[in-house]
Amino acid sequence: MLGRKSVKFALFLLVLSVFVLPSAVSWWNSDWQYRTQVNVTENSGQDLENFTVKIETDTSNLVSDGKLQTSCQDIRFTGTEDQQLIDHWIESGCGTSETVIWVEIPMLNASEDEQIFMYYGNPEASQGSDGGNTFQVFDGFEDGTVSSQWTDLNSGDSVSESGGRLEVTKGNIYSSSKVVKQPGTIVEARLKYTSSIDGDHSGLMIADSGSMSGSNSNSNTNVLFITDDSSNTISMWSGDGQTTSYNICSGLSVFTANVGEDYIYGIEDTGSEVRTTLDYSEGRSCSGDLTSTYSDFVIGLGHFNLDSDPDTTSVSYDWVRTRQSLDNRPSVTVGATEEGDICDRRGIKGECIVNSYKDIGNQEISIESVFESEVTASFSSDSAVLNISNTSFISGIWRGGLELSANRLVLRSGASFDPEGKTILLKTTG
């Protein structure tokens, strides 16, 4: 048993290190125990600003090993320079080998690599995934009420939100403003049909207004990715608005769908052709351009005929969004898991902020310092607290303390030391 006593210690300039600070990029926040470096390569040869990048990674072992919450809600992303949080949205697959995450990167320089970091390992963290901040337009249909960003023209429509999905059994809705700029934007929705897929023309649409009608009799500029008259057939229709017809694509078959199965539909105009995509792969395309008259479009969900309320194939939407389209999209490489060191440099002077999760064990700890300091240590029967204070110096000073016991030495949460770019070592003597 140790009695109570007060002891003086001296800090010496040492060369040998037990623990070394991260040499490349400092730790963002010590409440997060782990991180993974993600390398993003710009492939189009142009500078990209606020560009959303798709990351596919394996989180199954992270969850099973207790390094990541089962809901992935403790995931955060930062850049390497200012270490500010950057927006992300987890699309699917948390805890599986195929987790899909979208990250909005503030700047990607043409043909260069950019490093970002994915942090995790904080059991107290709340949900950080936010589609509304990550994409240009987003609705995850999660609050139980159809939001004001959508307009329902007809009182006879049957449109509602339930269980995190938008359900349409009659009629349609469309975006209350023209939220899609073409060319250069892809509109995507995750949807499934909940009844027979036999005609009734429902799915995902964009148009210059909400006045679309049969045979494009109102001469709308549009792209329709919808159910067709043949059983389970999903087709593509498009008109440039110059005639009362679908003069770009007319009933071009894309694929055969199954009732109750979710698909990710996509629509975009490249300036020379209009395209549909299915589950991120190209579906069908037709030569033509929507932008000779218009550059801004509304999004339509439900039946394609936006100014009436006909019965429609019952369709359920998980989410809808827009993002920048690009043929040569950035490529992504995901690195290995890194574990946080005993301290990180996130203070305004590069202070070492102690990671409260790190258990040092039985290893000796030393501090590099050119100063001598007055140190007191107070002991009880099973633990001790070490306090090092020296208000005479700006740097080379411990602020806070450590917790010691017979079997381990653990850095106390909130303790800090200004290393001035040096390796941090601690050794007690006397």
N, C-alpha and C positions, 0 to 999 in steps of 0.2 A: 504494500500500500504506500502511496506517496502522500506525505503530509503537505500542508499548505506552505508555500515559500515564494519568495521573489528572487529572480535570478537575472543577472545582466549578461547580455550576449554581445558579440561584436560581429560586424559584417565585413568580410574580406573580399578583395578582388580575386576572383577565381577564374581559372581557364577551363577546367573540366566541367562538363554539363551532364546532368542526368536527363533533363527534358529540354527539347529544343522547340522553339516556336515555329509555326508554319512558315516556310521560307518564301512562298509565292504570294498567296492571297490570304489575308487575315480572315478570321472567323466572324461571321455576321452577328450572331447572337448566341451567347453561351447557354441559353435555355434550350437550344436545339443541339442534340448530341451528335448528329451525323449529317453528312452532306455527300452529294455526288456531283462531280463536275460534268457539265454537258457542253460539248463543242458544237457550234453551229457554223456551217460554211455557206457563205453567200455564193450562189451559182449563176445568177442572171447577168452579172456584170454591171449592176446598177445599185445605187444606195437605196436602202429600204428603211422607211421610218414607221415605227409602231406596227411592225409586221408580226402577224400571228404565226407561230411555228408549231408544228405537230411533233410531239415527243412520244415515242412508244417505248415503254420500259417494263421491266419485270419487277413487280413489287411483292410477289408471293412470299419469298424468303424474308423480306424485310418485315412483313406483317407477322409471319409465323415465328420469327426470332424476337418479336417484341420491340423492334426498332422503329416501327411505324404504326400509327393507329389503324385499326381495322377499317375505318372509313376514309383513311388517307387525309383527314382534315388538318393534320399538322404539317403538310407539305407547304413549303414556301420557296420562292425563287428570288435570287438577287443577281445583279451584274457583278463585275469584278472591280470596277473603278470606284464608284461612289457607294456601292453596297446597298443601294436603295432597293426596296421590294419592287418586283415587277409583277404585273397581273397575270393570273393563270386561271384555267378552268379545267377541271377533271371531267372528261367526257364519259369514261367507262372503265371497267376492269380493275378497280382497286382490289389489291390482294391477289391478283392473278399475274400470269406471265405476259399478258398483253394489256397493260394499263395505258390508256390514251389520255394525254394531257396536252392542252394548248397553252402556249406562253406568248404574251405580246412583248416583243423585244423592242425597246425604244429606238435603237439604231443598229443596222447592219451595213457595214461599209462594203462597197462593191468588191466582189471576188476575194474577200478577206474572211478570216476566222474570228469568231466571237465566243468567249467563254462565259457561261452563266453557271450558277450553282443551284442545285435543288437541295434544300435543307429539310430535315425531318427528325423525329425522335424527341418530341415534346408531348408528354401525355396530357398536359394541361391546355394545349392549344385548341382554340375554336376553329371552325371551318374557315379556310382561306380561299377556297375555290369560288370564283365570281365570274360567271359568263357575261354579265352586263358590263363589267369593266374591261373584259378581255377582247370582246368583239365590237364591231361597229354598230350592229343591231343584234339584240338577243332577247329571247323570251323562253324561259324554261317551264312556264305554265305551272308554277309551284304555289301560288298564293290563293288558289281557289276562285279567283275572279278574273274574268277577261279584262286585260288592262286597257287603258285609254289609247295605247298605241295602235289598237285595232278598231276598225269601224264595222258595224253590222248594219247593213242597209235595210233589212227587212224584218218586220216584227214576227213573221212566221218562221224564222230560222230557228234551228235547234243547235246551239253552240254553247258549250260550258267547259269549265275546268274542274277536274276531279282526279285525285291521286297523282298529282304532278304531271297531268297530261291535258291537252285540249281535245275535247270530243266534239265532232261534227257529224250529225246524222241528217241534217237538212240545211240547205243553203250554204253560206260561206261567210268569211270575214276577209278584210284586206287591210293593209297598213294604212293608218290615218293620214300619212304623208308619203311623199315619194322618197323612200329611204335607200333605194338601190341606184348607184351610179354605174353606168356602163359606157365603154368597156372597163374592165379591171376589177369587177366585183363578182364573187360567187355567192349565190344564195343557196343555203342548205337547210334541210329539215329532216329530222328522224321521225318516221311515221310508219303506221301499220294500218291495214284494213281489217275491220272487225266483223265484216259480214261478206257476202258474196262479192267477188271482184268481177262483175259482169256489167260493163257499161257504166252509165251515170257520171263519167267524166270528172272524177275528183282526184286531187293530189296537190301539187305545188305549181304556182304560176307567178310570173311577173308580167306587168302590163303598164302602159302609159297612164291608165286610169282604171277606175272600177266600173267601166261601162261595157265589159266584154259580153258578147252574146254569140249565139249559134252561128256557125259558118263565118264568123268574124264580120258580121254584117255592119258593125259600127267602125270598121277599119281601125282596130286597135293594133298598136305595136306590142307584140307579146311573145312569150314562150310558155307553153303549157306542157307539164310532165304529169300525165293523168291516166286513169283507167280508160279503157276503150270499149268498143262494142263487142269485141271477141272475149270469150271467157278468160279471166285472169291476165289479160294482156295489158301492159302499160306502154303507152305510146307518147310520142313527142309531136307537138304542133307548134308552128311559129309563123307569124306574119310581120312584115316590116311596116304595116300601117298605110301603105300606098294604095292598097286595093282592098275590096271586101272579100278577102280570102286568106288562107294560110299559104302564102306564096313562098315561104322559105322551107318549111317542113309541113307535110300534111299526112298525119297518121302514121308516122314512122315508128314501127315496133321497136321497143327498147329491151323489154324482158318480160318474163312470166312470173307473177308474184304469187305468194301463198298467203292465205288468210291468217292473221294473227302473228305474222313475222315482221319484225322491224327492219326497215331499210333506210339508208341515208341517201336522200335525193339531193341532187345539185343542179343548178342552172347558171349558165354564164354566157356572156357575149364577148368574144375576143376582139371584135372590130372587123373581122373577116368571116367569122362563122359563129353560129350559136351551138352550144353544147349542153348535153345533159350528162351527169355523172351518177354512178350508182356505187355506194359504199366506197367512195374515194377513187374508183376506177372509172375511166371514160366509158360512158354509155353509148350515145350516138351523137353525131354532129351533122350540121347542114350548112352549106355556104350561104352567107348572107350577113346583113348588118342591121341591128336595131336602131343605131344611133344617127341615122341620116336626118331624122326629124326630132327625136327625143334623146335625152341623156339620163333622165331620172325616171324611176319606175316604182310602182307599188308592188307589194308582195300579196298574193292571194292564197288562202287556205280553204279547203272544202271543195265545193263545186266550182268549175271554171267560170260559170255565168254569174258574174259578180253583181248584176243589178236585178236579180230575181231570187226566189227562194224555192227552187225545185228540190225534190228528194235527191239524195246523193248516196253513193256508196259510203257507208259509215266508216269514217277514218279518224284515227287517233294520233295526235302529234306529241312527241316527247319534248322536242325543242325546235326552234327555228333561229337562224342566225345569218349574218353576212360577214364576209372577210375578203381581204385582198386576194385576187387571183393572179397566178404567175405560172408560166409553163416550167421554167427552170427554178423550182422552189429550193430553198435552203435545205441542205442535208444535215443530219443530226447524228452525233455519236455520243453515247452515254457511257461514262466512266464507272469506276469502282467506288464502293462506299469508303468514305474517310471518316475517322472518328475524331472528335474535337480534342484539342490539346488541353493542358491544365489551365491555359489562359489564352486569350485572343486579344487582338489589337483593334478595338472599336472605339476607344476613347478619343477625344479631340486632339490629344497629344500622342496618340499611339500607345496609351496605357494598356497594361495587361489586365484585362477584366477576367476575374476568376470564373472558371466553369464550375458551377455548383454541383454538377453531376459526376465529376471526376473523382474517383477514389484512388489515392496514390499508393495505398498498400504499405508494404514495409520498406519501400525504397527511400534512400536518402535524397533529400531535396536541398538545393543550394541556391543562393541568390548572388548574382554578380553585382557588385557595388563598389565604388571607390570611397564611400563614406563610412564612418563609424556612427552607430546609432544607439540610443538608449532603448533597451528592450526589457519588458517585464513579462513574466509568465506566471500565471496563477493556476495551481493544480488542485484537483479534488481527488477522490479515491480512484476514479476510473477515467478521467479526462483532463485535459489542460487546454488553456487558450493562450496563444502567443500573440502579443501585441507589439508591433515595432512602430515607433513614431519618431519623426524628426522633422519639425516644422521649419528648420533652417534651410532646407534644400528644396528646390522645385522638383528635381528629379532624383531617382535612386531611392525612393521612399515607398515603403509599404503603407497602404491605407487599408485598415481592416485587420483581419487576423486569420488564424488557422485553428482547426480543431485536432487535438492529438489524443491518442489513447495508447494503451500498451501494444496494440496490434496494428494500428494504422494511423496515417496522417491525412486528413481530408481538408482541402481548402474550403474555407467558409464562403458561402454565397455573398457576392458583393465586394469582396476584398480586391484590391487593385494595386498595381505597381507600374511605374513608368520606366520601361527598360531602355529608352532612347535608342531603340534599334538593336540592342544587344541581347544575347542569350540570358535568360533568367535562371539564376541558381540561388538556392537558399541553404545555408549551413549554420547550425547553432553551435556555439562553444561556450565554455565557462560553467 
